[in-house]
Amino acid sequence: MDNEFDPKKTPEDAAPAPDDAPGGSEAPMASESEDKNQPDIPLELPVLAVRDIVVFNYMILPLFVGRDKSVQAVDAAINGSRYILILTQKDEKVDEPGEDDLHRVGTVGMIMRMLKMPDGRLKVLVQGLTRARVEHFISSDPFHLAKVEIIGERESKEVTLEQEAMMRAAREQSEKILSLRGMASADIMAVLNSVNEPGRLADLVASNLRMRVEEAQRLLECEDPIERLRLVNEQLVKEAEVATMQAKIQNMAKEGMDKAQKDFFLREQMKAIRRELGEGGEESDELEELKEALDKAGMPKEVKKESDKQLKRLVSMHPDSSEAGVIRTYLDWLVDLPWKKLSKDRLDIKEAKRILDEDHFDLEKVKERILEYLSVRKLNPGMKGPILCFVGPPGVGKTSLGRSIARALGRKFVRMSLGGMRDEAEIRGHRRTYIGSMPGRVIQSIKQAGTRNPVIMLDEIDKVGSDFRGDPSSALLEVLDPEQNFSFSDHYLNVPFDLSKVMFICTANILDTIPAPLLDRMELIRLPGYTEQEKIKIARRYILPRQIEENGLAKDDMVLSDQVLARIIRDYTREAGLRNLEREVGSVARKVARKKAEGEKPPFRVTAASLEKLLGPAYFMDDEREAELPPGVAVGLAWTPVGGAILHIEVATLPGKGGLQLTGKLGDVMKESAQAALTYAKSRAKELGINPEIFEKNDIHIHVPAGATPKDGPSAGVTLVTALISALTNQRVGSDVAMTGEITLRGRVLPVGGIKEKVLAAVAAGMKRIIIPAQNMKDLRDIPRDLRGRVKVFPVERIDEVWPLASAVTPEKAAAVEKKIPPVEPGENGESGETGNA
């Protein structure tokens, strides 16, 4: 019998009991009447086990019966004599009590009413009749059946002075308790004064006292009515002392409050209780909920220890104090963090590949790396998360690629922009020394994701700065190091948090500004830029449908051919990425949407002729490449954060004393390259056909146009030498030749970076031949297949090989040079794996 009796609820079918009996109206009341002609009670009775209550004689109370054996016992009693033996369990936690789990002395009760509840339980109204002792259990299946011995009440015929004194004391203590609790006592005292038998008075008072089950059972087992009344008086004295102290505490709390503190009356009571008892009392509902939430958060032992410590401090503080607010906010953060919540990885490799292919065009290397991660994760679930870094110009899809990775993994995605960050506290959090302090953005992102293993995108990691507030890039060292981040310590939390399950993805436009120790912790994946054909495919598959939908058009309302898209790419967007292309396509879509809104009938066909009316004059012209370069001008290839670019370098000689003038806002590296080019030209003047006197009687002016733009980098040496030789020999350089590479004084050509971006820029500018350092041959494998046949790449090891190629301005000369130095067509070593964006 799992008794769930709630003393605060009186059943509708229970006989009314005095509301002002000792112990309060919430306790079950004993019956006022006693049946003198009680019928015979069988000596074999079914047993009803109860958990947390002891039933006394004359007590009427409802019981809820749910256990199978208890239901069977009640059914047997109802179908028989309606008498049942009620025994209390020794341990209320036992669900299926056996014979040894029950007390041997209980109360015989008569079932007055029974009601079946919708949930299958029984609700019975029982009246206690007499004490009984179990001689032995007859059976335990399907319910406990016991042979009992009825314990009669031993009442004396005459009441002695001692008995009368104890009875009066019981009545007076009961009246005192009722008075202290502020309850009306007239009716209750009338009932108590009408009882003249010591045993019955003891049972009546005991049934309404707040006692532990052990104390109540001891009273029930006491057969001597005088001794039982003495035990009841002892309990009454204790209860009166407790009621007196409770009243004193309430008075102390009320006296200590002013008008502004009335809302905190209950909290003041708790403080007064702790002062009187010298120990912690019951917490408020709010603190209890917080404590329960902390217990369920699944924190590690070290963190749980700190949270318990801070919770104890919070309980002892005034709720209006500023420090209490800081601690409460701190504990709320501990509760909200996902200490044990992990997203389940989607380890279906084929499904992940389908998602990646659906979101992004090509990008084979990136997709292959993600699928490798999933495969290893499937075979070794305990692996640490990789730190990937996507490097490339703006608009190539680095951020959107992170979202696709999270979607393929089945994880939450959080983006965290680092651009312009200069405060170390943005990463590590603020110390809990002032109001308004908060954790760093890493912990905030974990809370936002709601799981301990999200995909966190650290955007623009190359734009992190530093000042007097610290160096955020140094704080990132711990975040991005798999050997350290399993115990990342945020200054606000001041406890370790495991970041080893997080998959960090960084993005950057350039690597030069990233500190070497931080760069060492990342796996670099380059996304250089897109060819015209790739842009057309991406625009057709992703950009055009997206812009049609965003501008309220139907699928077939706007028709653009590949030729029109190519015209937009060539004439209106010269970029490595796709942002300007999306803007221009969106501009066309908006103008088409206006036509539809004005009542014109779709479909609307956008042609090359109508493109200029929609977008205006072309921003870039195809004839930017000069048909013929004058002597002293050469075309170089440069790498920029937004992709590759062509660079015209101009050299002029003028009468002077052999000075060198550099203009165009060149950096130190390019100035040194110019000095090295001049020195090389002087040292090889005879072989190059240069009159040595020209260096003594002329000044040399080297200029790079767009002087307002700073230019620097170790890749202009070859172009500077070529332009210088062209000016000194008065020979032209081919207008379809672009070059890159650095030089040494001994004439060697050194390798440079950004080969793919430079080749793409050369193709976009209409170049046919490209000269690169021989050591950069390995970079040609990244050139897409569609560039084959459109450009020829010539690898060179020494400067001597450059001038014959650069000065071959006619097809005949070019063919003769090509026979001596076989060109390398890009793409021979495979496809590019780093193109495409959704």
MARVEXLO-69921 format. One record per residue (C-alpha): x, y, z; residue in three letters. Coordinates in steps of 0.001 Angstrom, whole numbers, plus 500000, padded with zeros to 6 digits. Layout:
XYZALA/...
***
This chain:
500000500000500000MET/501655503190498865ASP/499779505622501075ASN/499841509081499546GLU/497513510634502104PHE/497635514421501956ASP/496513515825505309PRO/495652519118503614LYS/492832517492501639LYS/489614516238503227THR/487774513734500988PRO/484278514558499997GLU/483031511263501352ASP/484805511450504716ALA/482788511954507845ALA/483205515565509043PRO/485771515941511781ALA/486376518901514092PRO/488406521516512211ASP/490052522796515376ASP/491418519592516840ALA/494989519629518207PRO/497523519607515398GLY/495462521747512999GLY/492756521076510520SER/495199519556508075GLU/495623516357510165ALA/493068513479510032PRO/490604513829512902MET/489610511067515275ALA/486002510067515560SER/484034511671518376GLU/481858508605519034SER/482689505118520139GLU/480525502099519459ASP/480123500348522815LYS/478504497318521183ASN/481286496710518682GLN/480640493519516652PRO/483050490634516844ASP/486171491049514736ILE/487519488009512869PRO/490917486770514027LEU/492112486295510455GLU/492330489612508607LEU/493769490882505331PRO/496664493251505878VAL/496879496756504406LEU/500448498155504505ALA/500808501934504760VAL/503991503958504307ARG/504103507164506295ASP/501194507217508740ILE/500072505380511895VAL/496328504868512325VAL/494943505187515882PHE/491659504159517379ASN/488643506372516600TYR/490531507874513639MET/488653508348510352ILE/490805509051507296LEU/490922508441503543PRO/493614506187502106LEU/494699505822498488PHE/495465502226497516VAL/497590501508494467GLY/499766498447495007ARG/498449495135493758ASP/498582493344497106LYS/496915496267498826SER/494111496341496241VAL/493617492583496692GLN/493484493016500480ALA/490854495761500233VAL/488767493670497817ASP/488936490724500237ALA/487828492919503127ALA/484945494453501135ILE/483733491027500055ASN/484049489732503619GLY/483591491376506981SER/484846494855505834ARG/487509494644508573TYR/491169495051507649ILE/494391495190509641LEU/496404498380508957ILE/500149497961509569LEU/502828500639509090THR/506015499864507112GLN/509339500047508904LYS/510923501643505803ASP/508618503722503638GLU/510945503379500609LYS/510188499660500224VAL/507704499210497362ASP/506762495582497999GLU/506987495051501796PRO/507356491534503115GLY/506465490184506546GLU/509722491467508062ASP/509158494956506640ASP/505984495558508691LEU/505475496435512341HIS/503674493680514267ARG/501259496008516097VAL/498642497891514081GLY/495040498978514068THR/491983497069512956VAL/489959499361510730GLY/486565499111509151MET/486196500152505524ILE/483317502601505483MET/483381503541501807ARG/485375502662498693MET/485745504541495422LEU/487653503474492313LYS/489803506238490824MET/490283506800487044PRO/493965505843487323ASP/493114502397488721GLY/493751503185492369ARG/491219502778495169LEU/490147505500497555LYS/488873504010500809VAL/487507505676503920LEU/488682503799507014VAL/487799504113510715GLN/490212502789513328GLY/488494500461515822LEU/490999498713518040THR/494629497758518397ARG/495750494332517254ALA/498962492316517228ARG/500023489900514492VAL/500538486403515869GLU/501749485132512540HIS/501215485608508805PHE/499068482952507221ILE/499904483773503583SER/501534486478501479SER/499936485801498083ASP/497886487330496553PRO/497857489553499652PHE/499083489383503232HIS/496698487484505489LEU/497477487456509195ALA/496151485826512349LYS/495726488597514882VAL/495305489078518600GLU/492950491899519574ILE/494487494218522180ILE/491686495470524374GLY/491686498808526192GLU/492432498536529886ARG/490366501295531481GLU/490156501818535277SER/486737502248536868LYS/487837505232538950GLU/490019508083537785VAL/492864508830540190THR/494255512274540956LEU/497372511551538870GLU/495269510511535909GLN/493070513578536256GLU/496186515782536411ALA/497618514237533255MET/494287514616531440MET/494042518271532445ARG/497647518849531359ALA/496876517302527954ALA/493827519547527510ARG/495719522702528614GLU/498710522018526370GLN/496351521380523435SER/494576524684524117GLU/497942526492524328LYS/499094525055520998ILE/495844526065519346LEU/496214529594520733SER/499810529942519537LEU/498766528844516067ARG/495921531344515999GLY/493199528713515672MET/489699528814517231ALA/489730526411520187SER/486209526458521641ALA/484750523588519620ASP/487884521481519858ILE/488159521941523615MET/484523520970523974ALA/485321517622522362VAL/488420517075524523LEU/486565517997527756ASN/483861515464526967SER/486351512552526953VAL/486956511112530441ASN/488903507920529651GLU/492724508406529679PRO/493337505935526849GLY/490720507416524562ARG/491941510967525274LEU/495509509878524526ALA/494456508319521197ASP/492338511327520269LEU/495182513777520863VAL/497872511498519362ALA/495940511075516122SER/496193514840515561ASN/499761515449516692LEU/502610516087514223ARG/504921513209515068MET/507429511093513264ARG/506232507640512277VAL/508551506002514854GLU/507147508076517707GLU/503555507436516627ALA/504222503691516379GLN/505659503723519905ARG/502436505314521173LEU/500339502768519299LEU/502242499856520811GLU/501818501199524364CYS/498955499157525857GLU/498802500914529218ASP/496455503931528814PRO/498123505887531629ILE/501589505374530176GLU/500247506265526729ARG/498741509493528103LEU/502097510334529722ARG/503885509868526380LEU/501281512059524696VAL/501904514776527282ASN/505627514663526501GLU/504846515155522823GLN/502490518013523645LEU/505203519779525645VAL/507599519524522683LYS/504924520722520291GLU/504129523680522566ALA/507814524659522667GLU/508046524503518892VAL/504863526575518504ALA/506193529123521019THR/509489529427519151MET/507659529723515825GLN/505563532577517187ALA/508708534243518567LYS/510459533955515202ILE/507501535503513408GLN/507435538407515862ASN/511184538942515489MET/510878538999511714ALA/507994541476511780LYS/509765543798514238GLU/512951543829512115GLY/511241544997508931MET/510402548507507802ASP/507906549480505147LYS/510303548892502226ALA/511012545314503350GLN/507484543957503502LYS/507946542046500248ASP/510731540052501892PHE/508831538918504960PHE/509281535230504278LEU/513025535640503752ARG/513310537465507070GLU/511543534547508733GLN/514119532171507300MET/516958534315508624LYS/515350534417512064ALA/514952530623512033ILE/518633530170511245ARG/519631532591514018ARG/517562530727516611GLU/518532527199515586LEU/522135527987514752GLY/521916526111511468GLU/520716526536507893GLY/516975526412507433GLY/514775525612504489GLU/515512527646501383GLU/512970529707499514SER/511226528240496496ASP/513438530241494155GLU/516673529076495736LEU/515339525544495942GLU/514639525590492207GLU/518134526949491575LEU/519675524229493734LYS/517682521566491887GLU/518746523007488531ALA/522408522963489602LEU/522075519324490667ASP/520586518378487280LYS/523113520350485173ALA/525571517429485057GLY/528601519471486105MET/532000517893486762PRO/532938517455490414LYS/535216520486490490GLU/532528522733489008VAL/529820521293491278LYS/531975522039494303LYS/532341525669493242GLU/528610526024492519SER/527695524631495960ASP/530095527078497572LYS/528597530052495753GLN/525048528858496484LEU/525794528786500225LYS/527094532337499999ARG/523968533411498133LEU/521649531895500774VAL/523342533876503543SER/523184537218501672MET/520480539836501566HIS/518704539464498225PRO/518971543201497523ASP/522761543339497797SER/524770543873494614SER/527005540876495328GLU/523950538618495579ALA/522966539691492069GLY/526455538891490756VAL/526437535434492352ILE/522918534697491124ARG/523884535621487565THR/526985533429487852TYR/524945530440489023LEU/522453531008486202ASP/525348530777483731TRP/526485527500485299LEU/522953526122484980VAL/522530527207481349ASP/525822525813480054LEU/525541522396478345PRO/527949520470480565TRP/526744517073479367LYS/524586517803476295LYS/526087516523473040LEU/524596516585469552SER/524605513210467894LYS/526902513305464864ASP/525459512241461534ARG/527976509530460714LEU/526354508500457426ASP/529186509344455037ILE/527059509107451893LYS/524355511365453303GLU/526953513899454436ALA/528488513892450941LYS/525036514476449432ARG/524471517493451684ILE/527860518994450871LEU/527315518493447136ASP/523862520034447420GLU/525101523194449154ASP/528350523825447256HIS/529607523442443733PHE/532861521481443395ASP/535157522229446403LEU/536425518678446272GLU/539367519172448646LYS/537228520742451355VAL/534525518118451031LYS/537101515350451081GLU/538569516745454333ARG/535125516854455998ILE/534289513325454905LEU/537660512158456236GLU/536805513756459588TYR/533441511974459661LEU/535035508660458769SER/537610508933461542VAL/534889510072463955ARG/532874506984463061LYS/535813504679463731LEU/537144506600466756ASN/534355508467468616PRO/536859509851471135GLY/538866511860468596MET/539504515557469156LYS/537943518141466880GLY/540120519545464062PRO/540857523263463684ILE/540242524111460027LEU/541092527528458576CYS/539622528604455240PHE/541848531193453583VAL/540712533155450576GLY/539353536446449221PRO/536003537863450363PRO/532929536329448796GLY/534313532885447995VAL/531964531138450466GLY/534078530552453549LYS/531302531297456054THR/528565529513454118SER/530845526505453874LEU/530944526373457688GLY/527145526225457788ARG/527162523352455310SER/529698521474457428ILE/527481521857460507ALA/524475520669458485ARG/526389517673457194ALA/527510516777460726LEU/524056517323462212GLY/525465519837464706ARG/524473523316465827LYS/526251526202464057PHE/527400529414465743VAL/529263532244464008ARG/531614534424466031MET/533104537463464274SER/536604538409465435LEU/537091541387463131GLY/538388544407465052GLY/538545542555468382MET/541177544080470662ARG/540110543118474188ASP/541356539818475562GLU/538262539665477791ALA/536190539106474626GLU/537744535631474522ILE/538510534820478165ARG/535672536742479803GLY/535683539365482555HIS/536604538793486174ARG/533605538564488532ARG/534602541711490368THR/531888544094489215TYR/528272544198488148ILE/527924543590484423GLY/530861541202484058SER/530168538290481744MET/531864535277480132PRO/533869535508476928GLY/532303535029473530ARG/533478531420473296VAL/531434530438476352ILE/528563532617475121GLN/528599530730471821SER/528519527394473653ILE/525482528559475631LYS/523816529832472450GLN/524358526488470723ALA/522973524529473687GLY/525383521639473100THR/528987520930474022ARG/530004519973470471ASN/528766522654468066PRO/530531523956464967VAL/531884527401465902ILE/532935529666463039MET/535696532095464081LEU/535241534630461290ASP/537965537081460194GLU/540672535684462469ILE/543265537650460510ASP/541722540946461670LYS/542253540438465422VAL/544165543367466918GLY/545806544099470266SER/546145547119472563ASP/546512547957476270PHE/543591545629477064ARG/545526542563475953GLY/546069540395472917ASP/543025538303471907PRO/545121536214469510SER/547167534964472471SER/543959533983474279ALA/542901532056471183LEU/545978529841471516LEU/544337527909474348GLU/540961527813472614VAL/542370526329469402LEU/544900523919470887ASP/543471520373471198PRO/546089519623473847GLU/544844522465476082GLN/541225523289475318ASN/539819520270477178PHE/540201522442480294SER/539632525955478936PHE/539371528438481802SER/537124531440481317ASP/537910534287483728HIS/534223534720484555TYR/533465531056485208LEU/536832530435486882ASN/536271526705486368VAL/537490524518483468PRO/535178523890480508PHE/535863521155477945ASP/536135522534474393LEU/537720519413472917SER/534423518285471355LYS/533893521606469573VAL/534731521781465869MET/536355525167465287PHE/536456526601461760ILE/538422529809461161CYS/538279532111458157THR/540879534593456959ALA/541611536700453919ASN/545375536762454450ILE/547819534855456638LEU/550449537558457154ASP/548651539159460113THR/548013535878461962ILE/550697535183464626PRO/552841532141463844ALA/551947530211467058PRO/548240530641466291LEU/548693529708462641LEU/550535526556463711ASP/547416525248465448ARG/545253525412462327MET/544924523249459237GLU/544894525589456233LEU/542510525073453311ILE/542790527671450566ARG/539832528966448544LEU/541521531136445893PRO/538688532290443631GLY/536534531278440683TYR/536893531178436949THR/534249532626434661GLU/532832529196433875GLN/532615528325437561GLU/530832531592438294LYS/528312530888435528ILE/527548527440436960LYS/527267528774440518ILE/525050531652439386ALA/522815529247437461ARG/522548526733440300ARG/522413528972443391TYR/522462532750442894ILE/519782533122440211LEU/517128530924441948PRO/517815532661445262ARG/517423536168443835GLN/514272535213441924ILE/512702533944445136GLU/513862536873447305GLU/512443539417444857ASN/509012537822444684GLY/509286536399441192LEU/508122533034439936ALA/510622530508438651LYS/509971531260434954ASP/509391535029435241ASP/512998535986434451MET/515107534288431761VAL/518897534801431610LEU/521114532858429263SER/524660531800430075ASP/525906534414427616GLN/524170537172429587VAL/525592535848432854LEU/529064535792431292ALA/528543539396430157ARG/527624540413433727ILE/530694538633435066ILE/533092540194432543ARG/531692543733432297ASP/530263544381435752TYR/532202542213438220THR/535929541738438297ARG/536415539914441608GLU/537626536624443022ALA/534399535953444913GLY/530714536197444126LEU/529306539061446177ARG/529257541648443405ASN/527848539070441016LEU/524977538413443432GLU/524380542159443779ARG/524206542668440030GLU/521904539670439495VAL/519757540969442357GLY/519641544392440690SER/518394542820437461VAL/515804540807439404ALA/514506543935441177ARG/513996545772437909LYS/512165542762436464VAL/510030542618439638ALA/509053546252439136ARG/507910545516435595LYS/505759542661436842LYS/504328544809439637ALA/503378547482437057GLU/501267544941435197GLY/503529543685432429GLU/503163540016431577LYS/506049537591432219PRO/508295535978431181PRO/510918538721430959PHE/513933537819428834ARG/517162539615429697VAL/519417539952426658THR/522875541371426132ALA/521287544401424435ALA/518943545109427380SER/521633544528430007LEU/523072548031429667GLU/519598549544430205LYS/519163547496433374LEU/522630547889434915LEU/523998550973433176GLY/527280551228431265PRO/529794548447431786ALA/532166549020434686TYR/535028547167432998PHE/535963547085429353MET/537502544190427445ASP/539994546478425761ASP/541731547339429039GLU/544643545235427789ARG/546597547429425433GLU/547168545982421979ALA/550781547158422070GLU/552888548173425044LEU/555452550987424697PRO/559068550287425669PRO/559601550347429406GLY/556223548862430326VAL/555641545295431549ALA/552610543549433041VAL/553059541868436396GLY/550746539671438425LEU/549948540556442028ALA/548070538890444844TRP/545604540955446909THR/543206540048449716PRO/540367540164447187VAL/542073537905444665GLY/544644538293441909GLY/545283541461439914ALA/547427542645437022ILE/549990545368437661LEU/551556547636435037HIS/555124548629435884ILE/556500551596433966GLU/560177552573433602VAL/561443555768431977ALA/564959557188431470THR/565723560884431520LEU/568928562946431506PRO/570562562988434892GLY/573422561600436986LYS/572426557946437406GLY/569849558329440159GLY/566907556012440814LEU/563463557409441568GLN/560596555210442773LEU/556955556332442829THR/553596554652443273GLY/553605554278447079LYS/555819551199447080LEU/556626549268450225GLY/560094548386451450ASP/560107544967449768VAL/559269546376446319MET/561838549160446749LYS/564501546555447466GLU/563358544534444439SER/563751547653442273ALA/567293548195443602GLN/568124544533442912ALA/566679544814439365ALA/568810547869438616LEU/571933546173439973THR/571257543081437854TYR/570739545177434745ALA/574053546989435338LYS/575911543721435934SER/574537542126432734ARG/574528545234430544ALA/576871543789427946LYS/574936540501427559GLU/571634542380427374LEU/572853544887424798GLY/572675547896427111ILE/575108550796426719ASN/576881551138430123PRO/577042554916429760GLU/573293555149430008ILE/573515554478433734PHE/575924557411434245GLU/574211560037432108LYS/570562559219432838ASN/568258558948435820ASP/565877556031435977ILE/562290556522437116HIS/560258553449438086ILE/556541554009438581HIS/553621551729439459VAL/550259553346438609PRO/547464553858441165ALA/549860555697443401GLY/547275556211446150ALA/547153552469446767THR/549984550992448881PRO/551784548191447093LYS/554255545727448522ASP/555203542076448359GLY/557974539713447175PRO/556730538948443669SER/557508541980441479ALA/561233541381440882GLY/560845539634437513VAL/558458542317436216THR/560739545138437397LEU/563760543622435615VAL/561759543084432422THR/560401546651432369ALA/563854548059433150LEU/565537546090430350ILE/562728547126427966SER/563294550806428769ALA/567101550596428542LEU/567088548639425262THR/564071550481423824ASN/562398547153422984GLN/558756546450423596ARG/557354543647425801VAL/554509541521424492GLY/551121542897425554SER/549754539388426092ASP/552518538409428547VAL/552108538596432331ALA/554740537523434820MET/555464536996438491THR/558441535952440585GLY/561192537382442773GLU/564868537745441788ILE/568313537564443341THR/571433539498442367LEU/572839536285440898ARG/569904536066438480GLY/567845533326440090ARG/564040533443439995VAL/562514532633443399LEU/559079531072443971PRO/556129533188445116VAL/552639532560446454GLY/549118533024445125GLY/549776531349441765ILE/546182530324441181LYS/544803533780441972GLU/547367535369439651LYS/546563532967436809VAL/542852533703437178LEU/543569537443437057ALA/545702536991433932ALA/542982535023432170VAL/540351537621433158ALA/542578540360431689ALA/542960538502428388GLY/546587537417428789MET/547783534500426671LYS/551198533758428183ARG/552259533663431838ILE/555802533440433169ILE/556182531885436628ILE/559103530532438714PRO/559888526912437970ALA/559488526013441652GLN/555836527051441445ASN/555057524261438995MET/553486522258441816LYS/550820524966442226ASP/549501524420438699LEU/547542521368439803ARG/544969523753441285ASP/544210525401437921ILE/540750524300436643PRO/540409522311433438ARG/538482525003431563ASP/541567527252431497LEU/543473524776429357ARG/544066526138425911GLY/543255529696427009ARG/546659530448428517VAL/550164529003428396LYS/552435528964431432VAL/556237529161431054PHE/558354528095434062PRO/561728529844434396VAL/564628529306436752GLU/566830532292435817ARG/566231535852434684ILE/568079535130431449ASP/565133532959430392GLU/562587535723431040VAL/563619538391428509TRP/563404536191425378PRO/559886535166426387LEU/558744538661427337ALA/560171540361424236SER/558625537869421791ALA/555923540268420612VAL/555169538648417236THR/553699535169416691PRO/556842534104414816GLU/559149535054417666LYS/556825533554420211ALA/556766530232418311ALA/560565530192418119ALA/560915530754421848VAL/558270528164422670GLU/560315525526420794LYS/563233526149423120LYS/561162526301426374ILE/558188523947426230PRO/555165525578427844PRO/553164523846430545VAL/549429523840430073GLU/547665524207433431PRO/545450521444434667GLY/547674518580433511GLU/548045517335437063ASN/544336517243437878GLY/541357519366438648GLU/541127522174441102SER/539554521125444342GLY/538948524581445758GLU/536255526281443724THR/532588526858444009GLY/530137528390446452ASN/526485528166447265ALA/
***
